[in-house]
């Protein structure tokens, strides 16, 4: 299979070329500068939550300095989004095409149902619904002024900046440097904290690897020593973060997305051999660690490599998520039409890890059955499109969303995480790609 090029990767993006010596050209140039900067800042700052890097602060409530920065960033994003919506008809056209209009419908459901949000979380829920809508429009505006590849590069820069800051704080020590997770009455596991919850840090590392690998697969220029060194740095710091955060969901999601990105390379004999060697190497490593660990039972040592407690029940219950899902479903049954509002789970699920830990349940819990239908349609179309396009980046993001979405909220947070930004980017970029294909088909039929 022929490897996609930059031209193939961005064929559905038509950045506007600023018109010199005109107010219109100056405005377009301002958009072309503001959009990448805001996208990079969103990827770097939105995951920031030191209050969530300790077990006691998982509710994420209160106006802290971090929340204030993210609110200011959301205000700037909203200004660009509204201005782009008003002044750029192609932005409205992009959102009017599938799957763009599904995203618009989802944002509308978030807004409408926020009127009936759970009382103590009502203000936050309404703000989160508005922020989600603004980011959907902002991504559409961004894709109008810079290419998809440039947008992904901005997200990668933001992720790497966050990882660097996280490691500086982690190595420097401090109250939030280490997250102490209580498992049972006596067992405490220390995980990497610093800038956010360990699971969030693991997701950042996994997404950085995914984007870096996807950009490498779609390059047209040969690798230079600088590019190789940069990629090596990204892979090292990201892998170390996944390891230190002990996030198994991030590890599995990263493996699935990498496999999806490289899928077309595994269809030949050499690719299959490399893949088999990789699987055997991982199994051998787990067995070796298990045999060298303390204890007398070999099977229990092997199980311990994939668990924090060494108990196989931790795996069969998906680290307690089965109980969390049951509790979330109980709440959903109480308010199936309106849900409880975005970011209400930290208050209502205080004794159940503060989150639904599932993408579809997150939508149902937050905004009811209509939001759940919209998210289900987006997931189903993402999977379908991933099997029908050559684009390795779309395949990788689709795999990440599906795998991570089984065990984490993954998308549509109060302040959109990088996974949300990446999903919105490929969805809204694909809407233009689809419309061009439809127009070409109509033209062929009328000739």
HELIX and SHEET records of a PDB file:
HELIX    1   1 UNK A    6  UNK A    9  1                                   4    
HELIX    2   2 UNK A   23  UNK A   45  1                                  23    
HELIX    3   3 UNK A   50  UNK A   53  5                                   4    
HELIX    4   4 UNK A   55  UNK A   57  5                                   3    
HELIX    5   5 UNK A   65  UNK A   87  1                                  23    
HELIX    6   6 UNK A   89  UNK A   96  1                                   8    
HELIX    7   7 UNK A  100  UNK A  113  1                                  14    
HELIX    8   8 UNK A  114  UNK A  116  5                                   3    
HELIX    9   9 UNK A  119  UNK A  121  5                                   3    
HELIX   10  10 UNK A  122  UNK A  145  1                                  24    
HELIX   11  11 UNK A  148  UNK A  172  1                                  25    
HELIX   12  12 UNK A  198  UNK A  217  1                                  20    
HELIX   13  13 UNK A  225  UNK A  245  1                                  21    
HELIX   14  14 UNK A  248  UNK A  261  1                                  14    
HELIX   15  15 UNK A  263  UNK A  266  5                                   4    
HELIX   16  16 UNK A  269  UNK A  292  1                                  24    
HELIX   17  17 UNK A  298  UNK A  305  1                                   8    
HELIX   18  18 UNK A  313  UNK A  316  1                                   4    
HELIX   19  19 UNK A  321  UNK A  334  1                                  14    
HELIX   20  20 UNK A  345  UNK A  348  1                                   4    
HELIX   21  21 UNK A  359  UNK A  388  1                                  30    
HELIX   22  22 UNK A  392  UNK A  407  1                                  16    
HELIX   23  23 UNK A  418  UNK A  446  1                                  29    
SHEET    1   A 2 UNK A 178  UNK A 183  0                                        
SHEET    2   A 2 UNK A 187  UNK A 192 -1                                        
END                                                                             
